[in-house]
Amino acid sequence: MTGLAHNTEKLAAGFTDAPIDAAYAFRAALHAMARPGRIETLSGVTPPAPVSPAAGALILTLCDPDTALFLAPGHDTDTVRRWVLFHTGARLTSASEADFALGTWAALQPLDPYRSGTPDYPDRSVTLIVECDELRADRHRLTGPGIETEAMLRLPETRAFTANRQLFPRGFDCYFTAGSSLAALPRSTRIEEVA
């Protein structure tokens, strides 16, 4: 009985104040995607390791029983699976069927299996939630919709995001998370590496 109670406590670590925290997280997620490169702060949730607080808040906000989530190696643990299912009811699936995918950039590779939408339904594509060691406003210059002049955000690479931009309006969108920090890179954003 003690073991069961202990496991229930672990699974119960979702939003502290669900209605308020979920609304705040949803607003932060929308703002990040609408303003590529801008670093937002997300808190109010304590997910199991190795999921960051920002990624956990995104999962609780964006996933529900009608969404499919792929957990990349490193994030695909029994504890994370039980936490996701308990709090969201999301269907855990393969990369090729995912609405959302969670993991480090290296673990999410290769990108080919993920859905990139169709010309008629470009929204039927994956959103990657990329866990990073840190988020920094340097190295890569971002321009495009939602950016007044330019924004800076360090990305894990340039080639994949440039290729993704060329698929527009198809392609994948990305959230980058580190601790309680969150930034986004929609498929419409142009990227230039700065020396």
C-alpha positions in Angstrom: 0.0 0.0 0.0 2.9 2.4 0.8 4.5 1.6 -2.6 1.2 2.4 -4.4 0.7 5.6 -2.5 4.3 6.6 -3.3 3.7 6.0 -7.1 0.4 7.9 -7.0 2.2 10.9 -5.5 4.8 10.8 -8.3 2.1 10.7 -11.0 0.2 13.5 -9.3 3.0 16.0 -9.9 1.2 18.0 -12.7 0.2 21.6 -12.6 0.1 23.1 -9.1 -3.0 25.2 -9.9 -4.3 23.5 -13.1 -6.7 26.1 -14.5 -4.4 29.0 -14.0 -1.2 27.3 -14.8 -2.6 25.7 -18.0 -4.0 29.0 -19.2 -0.6 30.7 -18.6 1.3 27.8 -20.3 -1.0 28.0 -23.3 -0.6 31.7 -23.6 3.2 31.3 -23.3 3.2 28.6 -26.0 1.2 30.8 -28.4 3.4 33.8 -27.8 6.6 31.8 -28.4 5.3 30.4 -31.7 3.9 33.9 -32.7 7.3 35.5 -31.9 10.0 33.1 -33.1 13.2 33.2 -31.1 11.7 35.0 -28.1 12.5 33.1 -24.9 9.5 32.7 -22.6 9.3 31.2 -19.1 7.1 28.3 -18.2 6.7 26.8 -14.7 4.1 25.4 -12.4 4.8 21.7 -13.2 7.3 19.2 -11.9 7.5 16.4 -14.5 9.6 13.2 -14.1 13.2 13.4 -15.2 14.5 13.9 -17.8 11.5 16.0 -18.9 12.2 19.7 -18.2 9.5 21.9 -16.5 8.9 23.8 -19.7 8.5 20.6 -21.8 6.3 19.1 -19.1 4.1 22.2 -19.2 3.8 22.0 -23.0 2.9 18.3 -22.8 0.1 19.0 -20.2 -1.1 22.0 -22.3 -1.0 20.6 -25.8 -1.7 16.9 -25.4 -5.0 15.2 -24.7 -6.7 11.9 -25.6 -7.1 13.0 -29.2 -3.3 13.7 -29.8 -0.5 11.2 -30.5 2.9 11.7 -28.7 6.2 10.1 -29.6 8.8 9.9 -26.9 12.3 9.7 -28.3 14.9 7.4 -26.7 16.1 8.9 -23.4 12.6 10.3 -22.7 10.8 7.0 -23.4 10.8 5.6 -19.9 8.1 3.9 -17.9 7.9 6.8 -15.5 7.5 9.4 -18.3 4.9 7.2 -20.1 2.8 6.8 -16.9 3.0 10.5 -16.2 1.9 11.4 -19.7 -0.9 8.9 -19.7 -2.1 9.9 -16.2 -2.2 13.6 -16.9 -3.2 13.8 -20.6 -4.5 10.5 -21.8 -2.5 11.1 -25.0 -1.8 8.1 -27.3 1.9 7.1 -27.3 2.9 6.3 -30.8 5.7 6.0 -33.4 7.5 9.0 -34.9 5.6 8.5 -38.2 2.1 8.9 -36.5 3.0 11.6 -34.0 1.3 15.0 -33.6 4.0 15.9 -31.0 7.4 14.4 -30.4 9.6 14.9 -27.3 13.3 14.4 -27.0 16.8 15.9 -27.5 17.6 16.9 -31.0 20.0 13.9 -31.4 17.4 11.5 -30.1 14.6 12.9 -32.4 16.7 12.0 -35.5 16.2 11.0 -38.2 13.5 13.6 -39.3 12.2 11.7 -42.4 9.6 9.6 -40.6 7.7 12.6 -39.1 4.6 13.9 -40.8 5.1 17.2 -42.7 1.5 17.8 -43.8 0.2 17.8 -47.3 -0.4 20.7 -49.7 -4.1 20.6 -48.9 -3.6 20.0 -45.1 -0.3 21.5 -44.1 -1.5 21.5 -40.5 -1.3 17.7 -40.4 2.3 17.8 -39.3 4.4 17.1 -36.3 5.5 19.6 -33.7 8.9 18.7 -32.2 9.6 19.6 -28.5 13.3 19.7 -28.4 15.0 19.5 -25.0 18.2 21.5 -24.8 20.9 22.1 -22.2 20.2 25.9 -22.4 18.5 28.5 -24.6 20.7 31.3 -25.8 19.9 34.4 -28.0 23.0 34.0 -30.2 24.5 32.3 -33.2 21.5 32.1 -35.5 19.6 35.0 -37.0 15.9 34.5 -37.4 13.7 36.6 -39.8 10.2 36.2 -41.1 6.6 36.3 -39.9 6.3 37.4 -36.2 9.7 39.0 -36.1 9.9 42.8 -36.5 13.5 43.0 -37.7 15.4 40.0 -36.5 15.8 37.7 -33.5 18.6 35.5 -32.4 18.4 31.9 -31.1 21.1 29.2 -30.9 19.8 26.2 -32.8 21.2 22.7 -32.8 22.0 23.0 -36.5 21.1 25.0 -39.6 20.7 22.5 -42.5 17.6 20.7 -41.2 15.7 23.9 -40.4 16.6 25.5 -43.8 15.4 22.4 -45.6 12.2 22.5 -43.5 11.6 26.2 -44.4 11.8 25.2 -48.1 8.8 22.9 -47.6 6.6 25.8 -46.5 3.6 25.7 -46.1 4.3 22.1 -45.2 7.0 21.2 -42.7 7.4 20.7 -38.9 7.3 23.3 -36.1 9.6 23.3 -33.1 9.5 24.2 -29.5 12.9 24.4 -27.7 12.9 23.8 -23.9 15.6 24.1 -21.2 14.6 24.1 -17.6 11.7 26.6 -17.4 12.7 28.4 -20.6 10.8 28.0 -23.9 11.3 29.3 -27.4 9.8 28.4 -30.7 10.7 28.1 -34.4 7.8 27.8 -36.8 8.4 26.4 -40.3 7.9 29.9 -41.8 11.1 31.3 -40.2 14.2 32.0 -42.2 17.5 31.1 -40.6 21.0 32.5 -41.1 24.1 31.4 -39.1 26.1 34.3 -37.7 29.9 34.0 -37.5 
